[in-house]
Amino acid sequence: MKVEEIAEAISKLPPEELARFRRWFTAFESGRVNHAEELDSTATKLGRFAGRAFAELKRRTKDGQS
C-alpha cells in the first residue's frame, strides 16, 4: 500500500474514527506497546473537535459545489 492510498483512506474517516486513528498513531510513533487503549486527554479531545470541524468544513464545501 502506498502513502497516497493511506492518506486517501484516512481523509475519508468520520471524525470519531479519525480521532481514534490519531490516538493510535501517536502511541505507535512513541513506541508504546499497548496501542489499543489510550487515555482520553485534552489533546485527544481537541483532536476530536478539530476532526469534526474539518469534516463539517469538508461537507459544507462539497455541498456548496453541487
PDB file with SEQRES, HELIX, SHEET and CRYST1 records, atoms N, CA, C and O in Angstrom:
SEQRES   1 A   66  MET LYS VAL GLU GLU ILE ALA GLU ALA ILE SER LYS LEU          
SEQRES   2 A   66  PRO PRO GLU GLU LEU ALA ARG PHE ARG ARG TRP PHE THR          
SEQRES   3 A   66  ALA PHE GLU SER GLY ARG VAL ASN HIS ALA GLU GLU LEU          
SEQRES   4 A   66  ASP SER THR ALA THR LYS LEU GLY ARG PHE ALA GLY ARG          
SEQRES   5 A   66  ALA PHE ALA GLU LEU LYS ARG ARG THR LYS ASP GLY GLN          
SEQRES   6 A   66  SER                                                          
HELIX    1 AA1 VAL A    3  SER A   11  1                                   9    
HELIX    2 AA2 PRO A   15  SER A   30  1                                  16    
HELIX    3 AA3 THR A   42  GLN A   65  1                                  24    
CRYST1    1.000    1.000    1.000  90.00  90.00  90.00 P 1           1          
ATOM      1  N   MET A   1       0.851  -1.175   0.000  1.00  0.00           N  
ATOM      2  CA  MET A   1       0.000   0.000   0.000  1.00  0.00           C  
ATOM      3  C   MET A   1       0.901   1.244   0.000  1.00  0.00           C  
ATOM      4  O   MET A   1       1.879   1.312   0.744  1.00  0.00           O  
ATOM      5  N   LYS A   2       0.561   2.209  -0.831  1.00  0.00           N  
ATOM      6  CA  LYS A   2       1.347   3.433  -0.944  1.00  0.00           C  
ATOM      7  C   LYS A   2       0.836   4.483   0.031  1.00  0.00           C  
ATOM      8  O   LYS A   2      -0.311   4.431   0.477  1.00  0.00           O  
ATOM      9  N   VAL A   3       1.697   5.432   0.354  1.00  0.00           N  
ATOM     10  CA  VAL A   3       1.357   6.501   1.278  1.00  0.00           C  
ATOM     11  C   VAL A   3       0.142   7.279   0.769  1.00  0.00           C  
ATOM     12  O   VAL A   3      -0.713   7.679   1.559  1.00  0.00           O  
ATOM     13  N   GLU A   4       0.064   7.490  -0.525  1.00  0.00           N  
ATOM     14  CA  GLU A   4      -1.069   8.227  -1.094  1.00  0.00           C  
ATOM     15  C   GLU A   4      -2.384   7.487  -0.848  1.00  0.00           C  
ATOM     16  O   GLU A   4      -3.411   8.112  -0.583  1.00  0.00           O  
ATOM     17  N   GLU A   5      -2.352   6.172  -0.935  1.00  0.00           N  
ATOM     18  CA  GLU A   5      -3.560   5.369  -0.684  1.00  0.00           C  
ATOM     19  C   GLU A   5      -3.966   5.439   0.778  1.00  0.00           C  
ATOM     20  O   GLU A   5      -5.150   5.531   1.103  1.00  0.00           O  
ATOM     21  N   ILE A   6      -2.976   5.394   1.654  1.00  0.00           N  
ATOM     22  CA  ILE A   6      -3.256   5.515   3.086  1.00  0.00           C  
ATOM     23  C   ILE A   6      -3.831   6.889   3.393  1.00  0.00           C  
ATOM     24  O   ILE A   6      -4.803   7.007   4.139  1.00  0.00           O  
ATOM     25  N   ALA A   7      -3.229   7.932   2.817  1.00  0.00           N  
ATOM     26  CA  ALA A   7      -3.706   9.299   3.042  1.00  0.00           C  
ATOM     27  C   ALA A   7      -5.145   9.456   2.567  1.00  0.00           C  
ATOM     28  O   ALA A   7      -5.954  10.100   3.235  1.00  0.00           O  
ATOM     29  N   GLU A   8      -5.463   8.877   1.433  1.00  0.00           N  
ATOM     30  CA  GLU A   8      -6.831   8.957   0.908  1.00  0.00           C  
ATOM     31  C   GLU A   8      -7.808   8.247   1.849  1.00  0.00           C  
ATOM     32  O   GLU A   8      -8.888   8.764   2.134  1.00  0.00           O  
ATOM     33  N   ALA A   9      -7.427   7.071   2.325  1.00  0.00           N  
ATOM     34  CA  ALA A   9      -8.286   6.318   3.245  1.00  0.00           C  
ATOM     35  C   ALA A   9      -8.498   7.093   4.536  1.00  0.00           C  
ATOM     36  O   ALA A   9      -9.613   7.135   5.055  1.00  0.00           O  
ATOM     37  N   ILE A  10      -7.442   7.708   5.062  1.00  0.00           N  
ATOM     38  CA  ILE A  10      -7.554   8.484   6.295  1.00  0.00           C  
ATOM     39  C   ILE A  10      -8.459   9.690   6.088  1.00  0.00           C  
ATOM     40  O   ILE A  10      -9.241  10.034   6.974  1.00  0.00           O  
ATOM     41  N   SER A  11      -8.364  10.331   4.937  1.00  0.00           N  
ATOM     42  CA  SER A  11      -9.184  11.519   4.682  1.00  0.00           C  
ATOM     43  C   SER A  11     -10.675  11.189   4.618  1.00  0.00           C  
ATOM     44  O   SER A  11     -11.511  12.083   4.751  1.00  0.00           O  
ATOM     45  N   LYS A  12     -11.014   9.923   4.418  1.00  0.00           N  
ATOM     46  CA  LYS A  12     -12.419   9.510   4.340  1.00  0.00           C  
ATOM     47  C   LYS A  12     -12.985   9.044   5.678  1.00  0.00           C  
ATOM     48  O   LYS A  12     -14.167   8.712   5.767  1.00  0.00           O  
ATOM     49  N   LEU A  13     -12.153   9.016   6.718  1.00  0.00           N  
ATOM     50  CA  LEU A  13     -12.634   8.563   8.023  1.00  0.00           C  
ATOM     51  C   LEU A  13     -13.600   9.570   8.633  1.00  0.00           C  
ATOM     52  O   LEU A  13     -13.390  10.776   8.508  1.00  0.00           O  
ATOM     53  N   PRO A  14     -14.653   9.097   9.288  1.00  0.00           N  
ATOM     54  CA  PRO A  14     -15.523  10.009  10.029  1.00  0.00           C  
ATOM     55  C   PRO A  14     -14.742  10.572  11.223  1.00  0.00           C  
ATOM     56  O   PRO A  14     -13.754   9.970  11.644  1.00  0.00           O  
ATOM     57  N   PRO A  15     -15.164  11.703  11.768  1.00  0.00           N  
ATOM     58  CA  PRO A  15     -14.407  12.367  12.830  1.00  0.00           C  
ATOM     59  C   PRO A  15     -14.032  11.472  14.016  1.00  0.00           C  
ATOM     60  O   PRO A  15     -12.912  11.551  14.520  1.00  0.00           O  
ATOM     61  N   GLU A  16     -14.949  10.635  14.456  1.00  0.00           N  
ATOM     62  CA  GLU A  16     -14.665   9.781  15.611  1.00  0.00           C  
ATOM     63  C   GLU A  16     -13.559   8.778  15.296  1.00  0.00           C  
ATOM     64  O   GLU A  16     -12.685   8.523  16.124  1.00  0.00           O  
ATOM     65  N   GLU A  17     -13.608   8.215  14.096  1.00  0.00           N  
ATOM     66  CA  GLU A  17     -12.584   7.246  13.704  1.00  0.00           C  
ATOM     67  C   GLU A  17     -11.251   7.940  13.440  1.00  0.00           C  
ATOM     68  O   GLU A  17     -10.193   7.369  13.702  1.00  0.00           O  
ATOM     69  N   LEU A  18     -11.295   9.161  12.924  1.00  0.00           N  
ATOM     70  CA  LEU A  18     -10.061   9.921  12.713  1.00  0.00           C  
ATOM     71  C   LEU A  18      -9.384  10.193  14.051  1.00  0.00           C  
ATOM     72  O   LEU A  18      -8.164  10.067  14.166  1.00  0.00           O  
ATOM     73  N   ALA A  19     -10.163  10.564  15.060  1.00  0.00           N  
ATOM     74  CA  ALA A  19      -9.607  10.791  16.398  1.00  0.00           C  
ATOM     75  C   ALA A  19      -9.020   9.495  16.959  1.00  0.00           C  
ATOM     76  O   ALA A  19      -7.951   9.510  17.569  1.00  0.00           O  
ATOM     77  N   ARG A  20      -9.713   8.382  16.753  1.00  0.00           N  
ATOM     78  CA  ARG A  20      -9.223   7.084  17.221  1.00  0.00           C  
ATOM     79  C   ARG A  20      -7.910   6.730  16.526  1.00  0.00           C  
ATOM     80  O   ARG A  20      -6.964   6.267  17.163  1.00  0.00           O  
ATOM     81  N   PHE A  21      -7.863   6.953  15.211  1.00  0.00           N  
ATOM     82  CA  PHE A  21      -6.634   6.695  14.467  1.00  0.00           C  
ATOM     83  C   PHE A  21      -5.508   7.586  14.971  1.00  0.00           C  
ATOM     84  O   PHE A  21      -4.382   7.121  15.143  1.00  0.00           O  
ATOM     85  N   ARG A  22      -5.798   8.858  15.209  1.00  0.00           N  
ATOM     86  CA  ARG A  22      -4.788   9.805  15.671  1.00  0.00           C  
ATOM     87  C   ARG A  22      -4.180   9.331  16.996  1.00  0.00           C  
ATOM     88  O   ARG A  22      -2.964   9.383  17.182  1.00  0.00           O  
ATOM     89  N   ARG A  23      -5.040   8.869  17.915  1.00  0.00           N  
ATOM     90  CA  ARG A  23      -4.542   8.357  19.201  1.00  0.00           C  
ATOM     91  C   ARG A  23      -3.650   7.138  18.990  1.00  0.00           C  
ATOM     92  O   ARG A  23      -2.580   7.025  19.588  1.00  0.00           O  
ATOM     93  N   TRP A  24      -4.105   6.231  18.134  1.00  0.00           N  
ATOM     94  CA  TRP A  24      -3.320   5.027  17.875  1.00  0.00           C  
ATOM     95  C   TRP A  24      -1.971   5.386  17.259  1.00  0.00           C  
ATOM     96  O   TRP A  24      -0.937   4.858  17.668  1.00  0.00           O  
ATOM     97  N   PHE A  25      -1.983   6.286  16.272  1.00  0.00           N  
ATOM     98  CA  PHE A  25      -0.745   6.626  15.582  1.00  0.00           C  
ATOM     99  C   PHE A  25       0.232   7.335  16.507  1.00  0.00           C  
ATOM    100  O   PHE A  25       1.439   7.105  16.428  1.00  0.00           O  
ATOM    101  N   THR A  26      -0.273   8.192  17.379  1.00  0.00           N  
ATOM    102  CA  THR A  26       0.591   8.859  18.362  1.00  0.00           C  
ATOM    103  C   THR A  26       1.276   7.821  19.245  1.00  0.00           C  
ATOM    104  O   THR A  26       2.476   7.904  19.508  1.00  0.00           O  
ATOM    105  N   ALA A  27       0.496   6.847  19.695  1.00  0.00           N  
ATOM    106  CA  ALA A  27       1.067   5.772  20.511  1.00  0.00           C  
ATOM    107  C   ALA A  27       2.070   4.955  19.701  1.00  0.00           C  
ATOM    108  O   ALA A  27       3.133   4.597  20.207  1.00  0.00           O  
ATOM    109  N   PHE A  28       1.745   4.669  18.479  1.00  0.00           N  
ATOM    110  CA  PHE A  28       2.624   3.908  17.593  1.00  0.00           C  
ATOM    111  C   PHE A  28       3.963   4.622  17.420  1.00  0.00           C  
ATOM    112  O   PHE A  28       5.022   4.008  17.547  1.00  0.00           O  
ATOM    113  N   GLU A  29       3.909   5.926  17.128  1.00  0.00           N  
ATOM    114  CA  GLU A  29       5.131   6.702  16.931  1.00  0.00           C  
ATOM    115  C   GLU A  29       5.993   6.768  18.180  1.00  0.00           C  
ATOM    116  O   GLU A  29       7.221   6.767  18.089  1.00  0.00           O  
ATOM    117  N   SER A  30       5.362   6.825  19.338  1.00  0.00           N  
ATOM    118  CA  SER A  30       6.140   6.943  20.574  1.00  0.00           C  
ATOM    119  C   SER A  30       6.680   5.597  21.041  1.00  0.00           C  
ATOM    120  O   SER A  30       7.421   5.531  22.022  1.00  0.00           O  
ATOM    121  N   GLY A  31       6.309   4.519  20.340  1.00  0.00           N  
ATOM    122  CA  GLY A  31       6.851   3.220  20.654  1.00  0.00           C  
ATOM    123  C   GLY A  31       6.166   2.506  21.803  1.00  0.00           C  
ATOM    124  O   GLY A  31       6.681   1.507  22.306  1.00  0.00           O  
ATOM    125  N   ARG A  32       5.016   3.003  22.223  1.00  0.00           N  
ATOM    126  CA  ARG A  32       4.293   2.322  23.290  1.00  0.00           C  
ATOM    127  C   ARG A  32       3.761   0.998  22.777  1.00  0.00           C  
ATOM    128  O   ARG A  32       3.328   0.899  21.629  1.00  0.00           O  
ATOM    129  N   VAL A  33       3.793   0.005  23.605  1.00  0.00           N  
ATOM    130  CA  VAL A  33       3.382  -1.334  23.211  1.00  0.00           C  
ATOM    131  C   VAL A  33       1.876  -1.472  23.151  1.00  0.00           C  
ATOM    132  O   VAL A  33       1.355  -2.061  22.204  1.00  0.00           O  
ATOM    133  N   ASN A  34       1.170  -0.951  24.122  1.00  0.00           N  
ATOM    134  CA  ASN A  34      -0.287  -1.104  24.180  1.00  0.00           C  
ATOM    135  C   ASN A  34      -0.961   0.042  23.436  1.00  0.00           C  
ATOM    136  O   ASN A  34      -1.209   1.105  24.004  1.00  0.00           O  
ATOM    137  N   HIS A  35      -1.255  -0.187  22.160  1.00  0.00           N  
ATOM    138  CA  HIS A  35      -1.872   0.849  21.332  1.00  0.00           C  
ATOM    139  C   HIS A  35      -3.390   0.861  21.461  1.00  0.00           C  
ATOM    140  O   HIS A  35      -4.029   1.846  21.089  1.00  0.00           O  
ATOM    141  N   ALA A  36      -3.968  -0.191  21.969  1.00  0.00           N  
ATOM    142  CA  ALA A  36      -5.417  -0.352  21.941  1.00  0.00           C  
ATOM    143  C   ALA A  36      -6.145   0.661  22.813  1.00  0.00           C  
ATOM    144  O   ALA A  36      -7.159   1.215  22.391  1.00  0.00           O  
ATOM    145  N   GLU A  37      -5.655   0.910  24.008  1.00  0.00           N  
ATOM    146  CA  GLU A  37      -6.368   1.789  24.937  1.00  0.00           C  
ATOM    147  C   GLU A  37      -5.500   2.982  25.312  1.00  0.00           C  
ATOM    148  O   GLU A  37      -4.535   2.837  26.063  1.00  0.00           O  
ATOM    149  N   GLU A  38      -5.832   4.149  24.798  1.00  0.00           N  
ATOM    150  CA  GLU A  38      -5.113   5.376  25.133  1.00  0.00           C  
ATOM    151  C   GLU A  38      -5.981   6.236  26.045  1.00  0.00           C  
ATOM    152  O   GLU A  38      -7.207   6.237  25.933  1.00  0.00           O  
ATOM    153  N   LEU A  39      -5.343   6.953  26.933  1.00  0.00           N  
ATOM    154  CA  LEU A  39      -6.089   7.830  27.828  1.00  0.00           C  
ATOM    155  C   LEU A  39      -6.708   8.972  27.040  1.00  0.00           C  
ATOM    156  O   LEU A  39      -6.134   9.450  26.062  1.00  0.00           O  
ATOM    157  N   ASP A  40      -7.885   9.402  27.478  1.00  0.00           N  
ATOM    158  CA  ASP A  40      -8.613  10.466  26.801  1.00  0.00           C  
ATOM    159  C   ASP A  40      -8.162  11.811  27.367  1.00  0.00           C  
ATOM    160  O   ASP A  40      -8.766  12.328  28.306  1.00  0.00           O  
ATOM    161  N   SER A  41      -7.109  12.367  26.798  1.00  0.00           N  
ATOM    162  CA  SER A  41      -6.517  13.600  27.298  1.00  0.00           C  
ATOM    163  C   SER A  41      -7.131  14.828  26.635  1.00  0.00           C  
ATOM    164  O   SER A  41      -7.951  14.717  25.724  1.00  0.00           O  
ATOM    165  N   THR A  42      -6.726  15.974  27.100  1.00  0.00           N  
ATOM    166  CA  THR A  42      -7.187  17.226  26.489  1.00  0.00           C  
ATOM    167  C   THR A  42      -6.779  17.290  25.026  1.00  0.00           C  
ATOM    168  O   THR A  42      -7.557  17.741  24.185  1.00  0.00           O  
ATOM    169  N   ALA A  43      -5.579  16.846  24.718  1.00  0.00           N  
ATOM    170  CA  ALA A  43      -5.125  16.844  23.322  1.00  0.00           C  
ATOM    171  C   ALA A  43      -6.013  15.974  22.462  1.00  0.00           C  
ATOM    172  O   ALA A  43      -6.325  16.338  21.329  1.00  0.00           O  
ATOM    173  N   THR A  44      -6.424  14.839  22.977  1.00  0.00           N  
ATOM    174  CA  THR A  44      -7.306  13.939  22.239  1.00  0.00           C  
ATOM    175  C   THR A  44      -8.655  14.612  22.007  1.00  0.00           C  
ATOM    176  O   THR A  44      -9.207  14.544  20.909  1.00  0.00           O  
ATOM    177  N   LYS A  45      -9.178  15.255  23.033  1.00  0.00           N  
ATOM    178  CA  LYS A  45     -10.456  15.955  22.890  1.00  0.00           C  
ATOM    179  C   LYS A  45     -10.355  17.062  21.848  1.00  0.00           C  
ATOM    180  O   LYS A  45     -11.266  17.250  21.042  1.00  0.00           O  
ATOM    181  N   LEU A  46      -9.241  17.796  21.869  1.00  0.00           N  
ATOM    182  CA  LEU A  46      -9.041  18.839  20.858  1.00  0.00           C  
ATOM    183  C   LEU A  46      -8.909  18.227  19.474  1.00  0.00           C  
ATOM    184  O   LEU A  46      -9.393  18.788  18.492  1.00  0.00           O  
ATOM    185  N   GLY A  47      -8.256  17.081  19.398  1.00  0.00           N  
ATOM    186  CA  GLY A  47      -8.127  16.384  18.125  1.00  0.00           C  
ATOM    187  C   GLY A  47      -9.479  15.975  17.574  1.00  0.00           C  
ATOM    188  O   GLY A  47      -9.735  16.106  16.377  1.00  0.00           O  
ATOM    189  N   ARG A  48     -10.345  15.478  18.449  1.00  0.00           N  
ATOM    190  CA  ARG A  48     -11.704  15.119  18.023  1.00  0.00           C  
ATOM    191  C   ARG A  48     -12.453  16.344  17.522  1.00  0.00           C  
ATOM    192  O   ARG A  48     -13.111  16.305  16.483  1.00  0.00           O  
ATOM    193  N   PHE A  49     -12.344  17.428  18.275  1.00  0.00           N  
ATOM    194  CA  PHE A  49     -13.011  18.662  17.891  1.00  0.00           C  
ATOM    195  C   PHE A  49     -12.513  19.136  16.530  1.00  0.00           C  
ATOM    196  O   PHE A  49     -13.305  19.521  15.669  1.00  0.00           O  
ATOM    197  N   ALA A  50     -11.199  19.105  16.343  1.00  0.00           N  
ATOM    198  CA  ALA A  50     -10.619  19.523  15.065  1.00  0.00           C  
ATOM    199  C   ALA A  50     -11.081  18.602  13.937  1.00  0.00           C  
ATOM    200  O   ALA A  50     -11.390  19.068  12.840  1.00  0.00           O  
ATOM    201  N   GLY A  51     -11.130  17.307  14.204  1.00  0.00           N  
ATOM    202  CA  GLY A  51     -11.594  16.359  13.196  1.00  0.00           C  
ATOM    203  C   GLY A  51     -13.029  16.618  12.788  1.00  0.00           C  
ATOM    204  O   GLY A  51     -13.365  16.582  11.605  1.00  0.00           O  
ATOM    205  N   ARG A  52     -13.872  16.879  13.774  1.00  0.00           N  
ATOM    206  CA  ARG A  52     -15.281  17.175  13.480  1.00  0.00           C  
ATOM    207  C   ARG A  52     -15.414  18.472  12.690  1.00  0.00           C  
ATOM    208  O   ARG A  52     -16.187  18.561  11.737  1.00  0.00           O  
ATOM    209  N   ALA A  53     -14.641  19.479  13.108  1.00  0.00           N  
ATOM    210  CA  ALA A  53     -14.690  20.761  12.409  1.00  0.00           C  
ATOM    211  C   ALA A  53     -14.217  20.605  10.965  1.00  0.00           C  
ATOM    212  O   ALA A  53     -14.814  21.166  10.046  1.00  0.00           O  
ATOM    213  N   PHE A  54     -13.146  19.843  10.772  1.00  0.00           N  
ATOM    214  CA  PHE A  54     -12.634  19.603   9.421  1.00  0.00           C  
ATOM    215  C   PHE A  54     -13.666  18.861   8.574  1.00  0.00           C  
ATOM    216  O   PHE A  54     -13.894  19.210   7.416  1.00  0.00           O  
ATOM    217  N   ALA A  55     -14.287  17.839   9.158  1.00  0.00           N  
ATOM    218  CA  ALA A  55     -15.294  17.070   8.429  1.00  0.00           C  
ATOM    219  C   ALA A  55     -16.487  17.952   8.059  1.00  0.00           C  
ATOM    220  O   ALA A  55     -17.021  17.845   6.956  1.00  0.00           O  
ATOM    221  N   GLU A  56     -16.899  18.811   8.969  1.00  0.00           N  
ATOM    222  CA  GLU A  56     -18.017  19.710   8.693  1.00  0.00           C  
ATOM    223  C   GLU A  56     -17.650  20.703   7.588  1.00  0.00           C  
ATOM    224  O   GLU A  56     -18.455  20.965   6.694  1.00  0.00           O  
ATOM    225  N   LEU A  57     -16.455  21.244   7.650  1.00  0.00           N  
ATOM    226  CA  LEU A  57     -15.998  22.173   6.616  1.00  0.00           C  
ATOM    227  C   LEU A  57     -15.943  21.472   5.264  1.00  0.00           C  
ATOM    228  O   LEU A  57     -16.361  22.029   4.249  1.00  0.00           O  
ATOM    229  N   LYS A  58     -15.424  20.250   5.258  1.00  0.00           N  
ATOM    230  CA  LYS A  58     -15.340  19.468   4.030  1.00  0.00           C  
ATOM    231  C   LYS A  58     -16.738  19.199   3.469  1.00  0.00           C  
ATOM    232  O   LYS A  58     -16.965  19.312   2.265  1.00  0.00           O  
ATOM    233  N   ARG A  59     -17.687  18.836   4.370  1.00  0.00           N  
ATOM    234  CA  ARG A  59     -19.056  18.571   3.948  1.00  0.00           C  
ATOM    235  C   ARG A  59     -19.690  19.836   3.361  1.00  0.00           C  
ATOM    236  O   ARG A  59     -20.328  19.790   2.310  1.00  0.00           O  
ATOM    237  N   ARG A  60     -19.505  20.956   4.051  1.00  0.00           N  
ATOM    238  CA  ARG A  60     -20.099  22.215   3.560  1.00  0.00           C  
ATOM    239  C   ARG A  60     -19.503  22.631   2.232  1.00  0.00           C  
ATOM    240  O   ARG A  60     -20.215  23.123   1.356  1.00  0.00           O  
ATOM    241  N   THR A  61     -18.208  22.439   2.074  1.00  0.00           N  
ATOM    242  CA  THR A  61     -17.542  22.775   0.820  1.00  0.00           C  
ATOM    243  C   THR A  61     -18.065  21.905  -0.310  1.00  0.00           C  
ATOM    244  O   THR A  61     -18.308  22.388  -1.416  1.00  0.00           O  
ATOM    245  N   LYS A  62     -18.238  20.606  -0.024  1.00  0.00           N  
ATOM    246  CA  LYS A  62     -18.744  19.678  -1.026  1.00  0.00           C  
ATOM    247  C   LYS A  62     -20.187  20.027  -1.394  1.00  0.00           C  
ATOM    248  O   LYS A  62     -20.548  20.024  -2.570  1.00  0.00           O  
ATOM    249  N   ASP A  63     -21.022  20.332  -0.370  1.00  0.00           N  
ATOM    250  CA  ASP A  63     -22.416  20.693  -0.622  1.00  0.00           C  
ATOM    251  C   ASP A  63     -22.522  21.972  -1.450  1.00  0.00           C  
ATOM    252  O   ASP A  63     -23.431  22.118  -2.266  1.00  0.00           O  
ATOM    253  N   GLY A  64     -21.593  22.889  -1.233  1.00  0.00           N  
ATOM    254  CA  GLY A  64     -21.624  24.159  -1.959  1.00  0.00           C  
ATOM    255  C   GLY A  64     -21.230  24.016  -3.419  1.00  0.00           C  
ATOM    256  O   GLY A  64     -21.571  24.870  -4.237  1.00  0.00           O  
ATOM    257  N   GLN A  65     -20.521  22.951  -3.757  1.00  0.00           N  
ATOM    258  CA  GLN A  65     -20.070  22.751  -5.127  1.00  0.00           C  
ATOM    259  C   GLN A  65     -21.124  22.075  -5.980  1.00  0.00           C  
ATOM    260  O   GLN A  65     -21.030  22.096  -7.207  1.00  0.00           O  
ATOM    261  N   SER A  66     -22.119  21.479  -5.361  1.00  0.00           N  
ATOM    262  CA  SER A  66     -23.149  20.737  -6.125  1.00  0.00           C  
ATOM    263  C   SER A  66     -24.062  21.646  -6.873  1.00  0.00           C  
ATOM    264  O   SER A  66     -24.973  21.181  -7.558  1.00  0.00           O  
TER     265      SER A  66                                                      
END                                                                             
